[in-house]
Each structure stands twice: as C-alpha cells, then as structure tokens.
Amino acid sequence: MTIGDFDPSAVVYFKFTTQRPSTGAPFTLAGTPALSVYKDNSVTQSTTGVTLTADFDSVTGLNHVAIDTSADGTFYAAGSFFDVVITTGTVDSVSAVGFVVGRFSLRKTAGLKPATAGRMLVVDAAGLADANMVKAGPTGSGTAQTARDLGASVLLSAGTGTGQLDFASGVVKSNLSQILGTALTETAGQLAAAFKKFFNIATPASTMDSLTLVATATNLTNAPTAGDLTATMKASVTTAATAATPTAAAVTGAVGSVTGAVGSVTGNVGGNVVGSVASVTAGVTVTTNNDKTGYAMTAAYDLAKTAAQDGDAMTLTIAYDAAKTAASQTSVNTLQSTADKLETTLQDSGASPTAYQFTTPALANGPSGSGPSVTAIVNGVWDEPTSGHQTTGTTGKALTSAGSAGDPWSSVLGSGLLTAGDMMLILVAVAAGKTTVVPLSAGSATVTFRDLADTKDSVAATMSGSQRVSVVLNP
C-alpha cells in the first residue's frame, strides 16, 4: 500500500488490517507486534520513530501506525523510498512476520515540489492558482521583477477604497494628514480656513520674509519678564529714570521703620528709627515692654520641700522590652540613671533609704547597658543546636527528623536492589527512550530501551512470544 510522498521531518500516519487466515475476518495482531522500516534497497532496518497501535479505537484487526521521520534525520532523508514491514507478531497464532503493510517516500515521487518544505499552492473558488510573479522571461532564464518593472503604460483605475488612489484626468487628489510623520489634529476645517485666509488674497501686501499688515501695538498686555527688553530698550529706560526729578510727597499713615535720613517727621514715632532724623516736630513716645507673657520661671530644688514627704513609699519601675529599638532602649538607660541620681539626692537629704523602692529588672548587659538587638535575638534562635530540642511535637524535633531523612531519591526501596532515583530513570527510558526490537528464531526477540541521552541500554529484555525470559536493568 503506497501512502504518498512527504517532506522530511513529517509524521506519516496510516492504517492496515490484519485478517484471520482461516476465515479472512479481521483479527487482532498479537504476539508483541512490532514494525520495522526498510530504506530503498538496504537490508538495514530501523524502528526509530515507529509507533504501532493494535486494535486501534477498540476495533478488532484495525492497526494504526505513526512514523515520526524527525526522530532520525539521517535515516529518513529526502529522496528515498521506505517500506514498513511486520517484524514481530501473530494473527490467530499464525506468524505475520514479513508482511509489508505500507510504503512511502520523502520528496521523491511528487512531480511538483515547493522549494520550501510545507509550502502549498493556493487555488481560488474558480480553480485558478493564486500566485505572485517573481520572474518574467524565457523558461529557465527569467528576470527577477520589481514594482518599477511594470512600465509606464500600466492602466490604473481610480477608487476610494483601501490601497486605491482617487484621481481624475491623471491628477491625484490628496489630503494632508501628517507633517514629518506626525499626524495632524484639528477642529474640523480650521487648518483649511487659516490657509485660505493667509494665501487666498488677490494682491497680497506681505511676503513670508516681510510682514506689513501688523497693527500698531499701543499697550503691553502682559507684564514683561526677565529678558523681554532688549539692551537698547534697557539703556533708554535707565537714562530716562536717571534724568527724572523726584517730586516731594507726603506720606499719610503709620510707618513701622525708616532706614536712612528723614527730612522731618510730624507725629509720634512708634517703632525704631535707624539713621539720622533732621527734625521732629512732635513728641516721641518711648514705651518699655514689661510684658512677661510666655516666659516660665524655674525654681531651684529645695530639700526642705521633700521633708514632709519623707516616709512615703515611692516606686520607680523600669521594664525592659526586647522589641524596643536601640533608640528606645537608650531612653530606658537614661531613666535608670535618673533614678540612681534621685536615690542619692534623697539619701543626702536625710530621708529613710527604705522608704523608696526602685525596681529595675536586669538587662542583658547590666543596668546601664543596652539589651540585645533584634538581629542578635534572631541569630541566637537560628544558631541554637537542635540536639537540645528533641521533644516530640516541637519544631526542633521536626527539623531534626527532616534533616535525617536525606535525599529521598537516593533511598533504597523494596528489597534494597534499586533506589527511587534508579526506578525513575528506568521508567523514563521505557516510556520515552529509543526502542529497538530484534526478532530471533521461534517467535523470540530482544527488546532494548535506551536512556534519554541515548548513551546506554537502560532495559534489555529477552522475549519469547509475549513473555519475558530475562531482563537486565542498567539505570
């Protein structure tokens, strides 16, 4: 059965039916069936990339074949024929070895083959080939064509659709939509109106290098900023200001302070006058500010004031909080120092030392030192040996048990012959490794499964019919 001509690296699919010799009815291909592929007239066979499914889709006698030609690019090369043959299997206990079930070729027999594998010719509904012209000229010597090679006599049709030009009498109608690649945006019609207003003049009085239709400016609408005046304008303003004679004028209202010489002052001066005053025509009132609002008076410590309190119990408790930062702990140390000074002062005053209680819990580095930092506490916890924490149900015991388990893949399972990792390598080789079936006499065969790297036989089995006679494992 010829299947067809395919591109290299393609997957070839086909089906064939096995029949019972005595009746001719479809019958299951049994006996650990296997297929091999022969190339051209070579006696070398290959099972690489071959997958056989007997009783496909639960249909008795229907066998499905899939051959992945990308599995071995050297064997499945373009320009060759390939025959698929049953090399192991029986039908109703009768050997089926030697039956050819399919034949195909790789880029060998097709009359028209694309230069690039997988390319197909598009044919429209009318049966016409949809193709682009690449070369034009005599057979075998055509010249590559470009868009400019079409010539000057090509007939164009006007249109307003996508990819079409709208023109009349050879003049193309065009709209300005971009300037230097930047899209124009406007309120509809404003650009066109401005263009016409500027250029649609019968006898223009202005040109692009000489504008004469500018109204005379009489007022500055906006206040000038730095740089608005030219050097000539600044010189003119300075000259005019210097030449101007100031006019004497009276100042009405209160003046907080005056710096410099004052010709005369009529009325009271409420603030300070810095500089000389030529004359004062009225009295000057000087007010002294005795207002002490906002000031606090601090009295010295008087031992006599505490005498009446002698004997009363005073308790000062300083608690250490491990969660406090270094800055907060400094406050605790300062409070402790203050308490020590207060105790000394009270004893010097003659008060009973037992009347005052100072409760100061011990800190990590003494009463005047700072406690451990958060980092030191965390490091101390994680550096704690697990040997001191072996009580069942504790975190320390769980960590110790997990550490002693070691690598689970290296653990020996069952009778101690294989580890879990060995078993996984063997299963992967059987499921995905390269498989080779070599038929022997009397329905026997050897089956090998290669590791994924194709460096060794992970499983080598000797079969007799559908039974394993011996198995050698090499994970």
C-alpha positions as CSV (number, residue, x, y, z in Angstrom):
1,M,0.0,0.0,0.0
2,T,1.6,3.3,-1.2
3,I,0.9,6.1,1.2
4,G,2.4,9.0,-0.6
5,D,5.3,11.4,-0.8
6,F,6.1,13.5,2.2
7,D,8.5,16.2,3.4
8,P,11.4,15.2,5.7
9,S,10.6,15.5,9.4
10,A,6.9,15.0,8.8
11,V,4.9,12.4,10.8
12,V,3.5,9.7,8.5
13,Y,0.1,8.2,9.5
14,F,-1.6,5.2,8.0
15,K,-3.7,2.1,9.0
16,F,-3.8,-1.5,7.9
17,T,-6.0,-4.5,8.8
18,T,-4.9,-8.0,9.9
19,Q,-7.2,-10.9,9.0
20,R,-7.8,-14.4,10.4
21,P,-6.2,-16.9,7.9
22,S,-9.0,-19.4,8.3
23,T,-11.9,-17.1,7.6
24,G,-10.5,-13.8,6.3
25,A,-12.3,-11.8,9.0
26,P,-10.4,-9.0,10.8
27,F,-8.4,-10.5,13.7
28,T,-6.1,-9.0,16.4
29,L,-2.4,-8.6,15.7
30,A,-0.9,-10.3,18.8
31,G,2.4,-11.7,20.0
32,T,4.0,-8.4,21.0
33,P,3.7,-7.0,17.4
34,A,6.4,-4.6,16.1
35,L,7.1,-2.9,12.8
36,S,10.4,-2.0,11.1
37,V,11.2,0.4,8.3
38,Y,13.5,-0.5,5.3
39,K,15.1,2.2,3.2
40,D,15.4,1.8,-0.5
41,N,17.3,-1.5,-1.2
42,S,19.2,-1.6,2.0
43,V,18.9,-4.5,4.4
44,T,19.3,-2.2,7.4
45,Q,16.0,-1.7,9.2
46,S,15.0,0.9,11.8
47,T,12.3,1.1,14.4
48,T,13.2,4.7,15.3
49,G,10.1,6.9,15.5
50,V,7.7,4.0,14.8
51,T,4.6,3.6,16.9
52,L,2.1,0.7,16.4
53,T,-1.3,0.6,18.0
54,A,-3.1,-2.8,17.6
55,D,-7.0,-2.9,17.6
56,F,-7.0,0.9,17.2
57,D,-10.1,2.6,18.7
58,S,-11.1,-0.8,20.1
59,V,-11.7,-2.1,16.5
60,T,-10.6,-5.7,16.1
61,G,-7.9,-6.1,13.5
62,L,-7.5,-2.4,12.8
63,N,-3.9,-1.3,13.3
64,H,-2.7,2.3,13.4
65,V,0.9,3.4,12.5
66,A,2.6,6.7,13.2
67,I,6.2,7.2,11.9
68,D,7.9,10.4,13.1
69,T,10.6,11.0,10.4
70,S,12.2,13.7,12.5
71,A,13.4,11.1,15.0
72,D,16.3,10.2,12.7
73,G,17.1,12.8,10.0
74,T,20.0,10.7,8.6
75,F,17.8,7.5,8.1
76,Y,14.7,9.4,7.0
77,A,16.4,11.5,4.3
78,A,14.8,13.2,1.3
79,G,14.9,11.3,-2.0
80,S,14.3,7.8,-0.7
81,F,11.6,5.1,-0.6
82,F,10.6,3.4,2.7
83,D,8.8,0.1,3.3
84,V,7.1,-0.7,6.6
85,V,7.2,-4.5,7.5
86,I,5.8,-6.6,10.3
87,T,8.9,-8.0,12.1
88,T,7.1,-9.4,15.2
89,G,3.5,-10.6,15.6
90,T,1.0,-13.3,15.1
91,V,-2.6,-13.5,13.8
92,D,-4.6,-16.3,15.4
93,S,-1.3,-17.9,16.4
94,V,0.0,-17.7,12.8
95,S,3.2,-15.6,12.3
96,A,2.6,-12.4,10.4
97,V,6.4,-11.6,10.2
98,G,7.4,-10.4,6.7
99,F,4.1,-8.7,5.6
100,V,4.6,-5.3,4.0
101,V,1.9,-3.0,5.4
102,G,2.8,0.3,3.9
103,R,5.2,2.2,1.6
104,F,6.0,6.0,1.4
105,S,8.7,8.3,0.1
106,L,10.3,11.6,1.2
107,R,10.4,14.2,-1.6
108,K,10.9,11.5,-4.1
109,T,7.9,10.9,-6.3
110,A,5.9,14.1,-6.3
111,G,6.1,15.9,-9.7
112,L,5.8,19.4,-8.3
113,K,7.6,20.1,-5.1
114,P,7.9,23.6,-3.4
115,A,11.4,24.9,-2.8
116,T,10.5,25.3,0.9
117,A,9.0,22.2,2.6
118,G,5.4,22.6,3.6
119,R,4.5,25.4,1.1
120,M,1.2,24.9,-0.7
121,L,-0.3,26.5,-3.8
122,V,-3.5,28.5,-3.1
123,V,-6.3,27.8,-5.6
124,D,-9.4,30.1,-5.6
125,A,-13.1,29.1,-5.9
126,A,-12.8,29.3,-9.7
127,G,-10.0,26.8,-9.8
128,L,-7.3,29.4,-10.6
129,A,-3.9,29.4,-8.9
130,D,-3.3,32.4,-6.7
131,A,0.4,33.1,-7.3
132,N,2.7,36.1,-7.3
133,M,5.1,36.6,-10.3
134,V,8.7,36.6,-9.2
135,K,10.4,36.3,-12.6
136,A,9.4,37.0,-16.2
137,G,11.1,35.8,-19.4
138,P,12.0,32.6,-21.2
139,T,11.9,29.3,-19.3
140,G,15.0,28.9,-17.1
141,S,16.3,32.4,-17.7
142,G,13.6,34.7,-16.3
143,T,14.5,38.0,-14.8
144,A,13.5,38.9,-11.2
145,Q,10.8,41.6,-11.2
146,T,10.2,44.6,-9.0
147,A,7.3,47.0,-8.8
148,R,9.1,49.5,-11.1
149,D,9.5,46.9,-13.9
150,L,5.8,47.1,-14.7
151,G,6.5,50.1,-17.0
152,A,4.9,53.5,-17.7
153,S,1.9,52.2,-19.6
154,V,0.2,50.4,-16.7
155,L,-3.5,51.3,-16.6
156,L,-4.7,52.4,-13.2
157,S,-8.3,52.6,-12.0
158,A,-9.5,55.3,-9.7
159,G,-11.1,54.4,-6.4
160,T,-11.6,55.4,-2.8
161,G,-11.1,52.0,-1.1
162,T,-8.1,50.8,0.9
163,G,-5.0,50.8,-1.3
164,Q,-6.6,52.8,-4.1
165,L,-6.0,56.3,-5.4
166,D,-8.7,58.9,-6.1
167,F,-7.8,60.8,-9.2
168,A,-9.3,62.5,-12.3
169,S,-7.6,63.1,-15.7
170,G,-4.3,61.8,-14.3
171,V,-4.3,64.3,-11.3
172,V,-4.3,62.5,-7.9
173,K,-6.4,64.0,-5.2
174,S,-4.5,64.1,-1.9
175,N,-5.1,65.2,1.7
176,L,-2.5,66.5,4.1
177,S,-2.8,64.2,7.2
178,Q,0.8,64.3,8.5
179,I,3.7,66.6,8.7
180,L,7.1,64.9,9.0
181,G,5.4,61.7,10.1
182,T,3.3,63.4,12.8
183,A,-0.5,63.2,12.5
184,L,-2.4,66.5,12.3
185,T,-5.3,67.0,14.7
186,E,-7.7,70.0,14.4
187,T,-11.2,71.1,14.9
188,A,-12.8,70.3,11.6
189,G,-12.0,72.9,8.9
190,Q,-9.8,75.3,10.9
191,L,-6.5,74.5,9.2
192,A,-8.1,74.9,5.8
193,A,-9.8,78.2,6.8
194,A,-6.5,79.6,8.1
195,F,-4.6,78.5,5.0
196,K,-7.2,80.2,2.7
197,K,-7.2,83.4,4.9
198,F,-3.5,83.7,4.6
199,F,-3.0,82.9,1.0
200,N,-6.4,83.5,-0.7
201,I,-5.6,87.2,-1.3
202,A,-5.8,88.7,-4.8
203,T,-2.9,91.2,-4.3
204,P,-1.0,90.3,-1.1
205,A,0.8,93.1,0.6
206,S,3.1,90.8,2.6
207,T,5.5,88.0,1.8
208,M,7.0,85.4,4.0
209,D,10.1,87.5,4.7
210,S,8.3,90.9,5.0
211,L,5.0,91.1,7.0
212,T,3.5,94.6,6.7
213,L,-0.1,94.0,7.8
214,V,0.6,94.1,11.5
215,A,-1.5,96.5,13.6
216,T,0.4,99.1,15.8
217,A,0.8,97.9,19.4
218,T,0.0,100.6,21.9
219,N,-0.2,98.7,25.2
220,L,1.6,95.8,26.8
221,T,-1.0,93.2,27.5
222,N,1.2,91.0,29.7
223,A,3.8,92.1,32.3
224,P,7.3,91.8,30.9
225,T,9.6,89.1,32.4
226,A,13.4,88.9,32.5
227,G,14.8,89.0,29.0
228,D,11.7,90.7,27.4
229,L,13.5,94.0,26.9
230,T,16.4,94.4,24.5
231,A,19.7,96.0,25.5
232,T,18.8,99.2,23.7
233,M,15.4,99.4,25.4
234,K,17.0,98.9,28.8
235,A,19.5,101.7,28.2
236,S,16.8,104.0,27.2
237,V,14.7,103.3,30.3
238,T,17.8,103.7,32.6
239,T,18.6,107.1,31.0
240,A,15.1,108.3,31.4
241,A,14.8,107.2,35.0
242,T,18.1,108.8,36.0
243,A,17.2,112.2,34.4
244,A,13.8,112.3,36.1
245,T,13.5,114.7,39.1
246,P,11.7,113.1,42.1
247,T,8.7,115.1,43.4
248,A,8.3,115.5,47.2
249,A,5.1,114.0,48.5
250,A,3.6,113.5,51.9
251,V,3.3,110.0,53.5
252,T,0.0,109.5,55.2
253,G,-0.4,106.6,57.7
254,A,1.8,104.7,60.1
255,V,5.4,103.8,59.2
256,G,6.9,100.8,61.0
257,S,10.5,101.7,60.5
258,V,12.6,104.0,58.4
259,T,16.2,103.3,57.4
260,G,18.2,106.4,56.2
261,A,17.8,110.1,56.6
262,V,14.3,111.6,57.1
263,G,13.8,115.3,56.4
264,S,11.1,115.8,59.1
265,V,8.6,113.7,61.0
266,T,5.3,115.1,62.2
267,G,3.6,113.0,64.8
268,N,4.7,110.2,67.1
269,V,7.2,107.6,66.0
270,G,6.0,104.2,67.2
271,G,9.0,102.0,66.2
272,N,12.7,102.3,65.8
273,V,14.3,104.9,63.5
274,V,17.6,103.7,62.1
275,G,19.7,106.6,60.8
276,S,19.6,110.4,61.4
277,V,16.5,112.5,61.8
278,A,16.8,116.1,60.8
279,S,14.0,117.4,63.0
280,V,11.0,116.1,65.0
281,T,8.0,118.5,65.2
282,A,6.1,116.5,67.8
283,G,6.9,114.4,70.8
284,V,8.5,111.0,70.6
285,T,6.9,108.3,72.9
286,V,9.2,105.6,74.2
287,T,7.4,102.6,75.7
288,T,9.2,100.0,77.8
289,N,7.8,96.5,77.3
290,N,7.4,94.7,80.7
291,D,5.1,92.0,79.4
292,K,6.4,88.6,80.5
293,T,3.7,86.6,78.8
294,G,5.1,83.3,77.5
295,Y,8.0,83.2,79.9
296,A,8.3,80.4,82.6
297,M,10.2,80.7,85.9
298,T,12.2,77.6,87.1
299,A,12.8,77.3,90.8
300,A,15.8,75.5,92.3
301,Y,15.4,72.2,94.0
302,D,14.6,72.7,97.7
303,L,15.4,69.8,100.0
304,A,13.1,71.2,102.6
305,K,10.1,70.8,100.3
306,T,10.6,67.0,100.4
307,A,10.9,66.6,104.1
308,A,7.1,66.4,104.6
309,Q,7.0,63.5,102.1
310,D,9.7,61.6,103.9
311,G,8.5,58.1,104.6
312,D,6.0,57.9,101.8
313,A,6.7,54.9,99.5
314,M,7.9,55.8,96.0
315,T,8.2,53.1,93.4
316,L,10.0,53.6,90.1
317,T,9.8,50.5,87.8
318,I,11.9,50.3,84.7
319,A,10.8,47.4,82.4
320,Y,13.0,46.1,79.6
321,D,11.3,45.4,76.3
322,A,13.3,43.2,73.8
323,A,11.2,44.5,70.9
324,K,12.4,48.1,71.5
325,T,14.9,49.7,69.2
326,A,18.3,50.8,70.2
327,A,17.0,54.4,70.5
328,S,14.1,53.4,72.8
329,Q,16.5,51.3,75.0
330,T,18.7,54.4,75.4
331,S,15.6,56.1,77.0
332,V,15.4,53.2,79.5
333,N,19.1,53.6,80.4
334,T,18.6,57.4,80.8
335,L,15.6,56.7,83.2
336,Q,17.7,54.3,85.2
337,S,20.5,56.9,85.5
338,T,17.9,59.5,86.7
339,A,16.6,57.1,89.3
340,D,20.1,56.4,90.6
341,K,20.7,60.2,91.0
342,L,17.3,60.7,92.7
343,E,18.1,58.0,95.2
344,T,21.4,59.6,96.1
345,T,19.8,63.0,96.5
346,L,17.1,61.6,98.8
347,Q,19.7,59.8,101.0
348,D,21.7,63.0,101.2
349,S,18.6,64.9,102.4
350,G,18.3,62.6,105.4
351,A,15.3,60.6,104.2
352,S,15.0,56.9,105.1
353,P,16.5,54.8,102.3
354,T,13.9,52.1,102.9
355,A,11.1,54.5,102.1
356,Y,11.9,54.5,98.4
357,Q,11.7,51.4,96.2
358,F,13.5,51.1,92.8
359,T,12.6,48.0,90.8
360,T,15.0,47.6,87.9
361,P,14.9,44.3,86.0
362,A,18.3,43.1,84.9
363,L,19.2,44.0,81.4
364,A,21.3,41.8,79.1
365,N,24.5,43.9,79.6
366,G,23.8,45.2,83.1
367,P,21.6,48.1,84.4
368,S,23.4,50.7,82.5
369,G,23.9,48.7,79.2
370,S,21.6,48.2,76.2
371,G,19.8,44.9,75.5
372,P,20.4,42.7,72.5
373,S,19.3,43.9,69.1
374,V,16.5,42.2,67.1
375,T,19.2,40.8,64.8
376,A,21.2,39.3,67.7
377,I,18.0,37.6,69.0
378,V,17.1,36.2,65.6
379,N,20.7,34.9,65.1
380,G,20.7,33.4,68.5
381,V,17.5,31.5,67.8
382,W,18.6,30.1,64.4
383,D,22.1,29.1,65.8
384,E,20.5,27.1,68.6
385,P,21.6,23.4,68.3
386,T,18.6,21.1,67.5
387,S,20.1,18.4,69.8
388,G,18.6,20.3,72.8
389,H,15.1,20.2,71.3
390,Q,14.1,16.6,70.7
391,T,10.6,16.6,72.4
392,T,8.0,15.0,70.1
393,G,5.7,17.6,68.5
394,T,8.2,20.5,68.7
395,T,9.6,22.5,65.8
396,G,13.2,21.4,66.8
397,K,12.2,17.7,66.6
398,A,10.5,18.2,63.2
399,L,13.6,19.9,61.8
400,T,15.9,17.2,63.1
401,S,13.7,14.4,61.6
402,A,13.5,16.2,58.2
403,G,17.3,16.6,58.1
404,S,18.0,13.0,58.9
405,A,15.8,11.8,56.0
406,G,18.4,12.9,53.5
407,D,17.8,12.7,49.7
408,P,14.6,10.7,49.1
409,W,15.8,9.8,45.6
410,S,18.8,8.0,47.0
411,S,16.8,6.0,49.4
412,V,16.8,2.3,48.6
413,L,13.3,0.8,48.3
414,G,11.9,-2.7,48.5
415,S,14.4,-5.5,48.7
416,G,17.3,-3.0,48.5
417,L,18.2,-3.5,44.9
418,L,17.2,-0.1,43.5
419,T,16.8,3.4,44.7
420,A,13.8,5.6,43.9
421,G,16.0,7.5,41.5
422,D,17.0,4.3,39.7
423,M,13.4,3.3,39.3
424,M,12.5,6.8,37.9
425,L,15.3,6.5,35.3
426,I,14.2,3.1,34.2
427,L,10.5,4.2,33.8
428,V,11.5,7.3,31.8
429,A,13.7,5.1,29.5
430,V,10.7,2.7,28.9
431,A,8.2,5.5,28.3
432,A,10.3,7.8,26.2
433,G,13.6,6.2,25.3
434,K,14.6,4.9,21.9
435,T,13.3,1.3,21.4
436,T,14.8,-1.4,19.4
437,V,13.2,-4.8,18.7
438,V,15.4,-7.5,17.1
439,P,13.5,-10.7,16.1
440,L,15.0,-14.0,16.9
441,S,14.0,-17.5,15.9
442,A,10.9,-19.3,17.0
443,G,8.9,-16.1,17.8
444,S,11.6,-14.8,20.2
445,A,13.1,-11.4,20.2
446,T,15.2,-9.0,22.2
447,V,13.8,-5.6,23.2
448,T,16.0,-2.7,24.4
449,F,15.1,0.7,25.8
450,R,17.7,3.4,25.6
451,D,18.1,6.2,28.2
452,L,17.0,9.7,27.2
453,A,20.6,10.7,26.3
454,D,20.9,7.6,24.1
455,T,24.2,6.6,25.7
456,K,23.3,3.1,27.0
457,D,20.6,0.4,27.2
458,S,18.6,1.1,30.4
459,V,16.5,-2.0,29.9
460,A,17.4,-5.1,27.9
461,A,14.8,-7.9,27.8
462,T,14.7,-11.3,26.0
463,M,11.1,-12.1,24.9
464,S,9.5,-15.4,24.0
465,G,6.2,-14.6,22.4
466,S,4.7,-12.1,24.8
467,Q,6.6,-13.4,27.9
468,R,9.8,-12.0,29.3
469,V,12.5,-14.6,29.7
470,S,15.2,-12.3,31.2
471,V,15.6,-8.6,32.0
472,V,18.8,-6.7,32.6
473,L,18.4,-3.2,34.2
474,N,21.1,-0.6,34.0
475,P,19.7,2.7,35.3
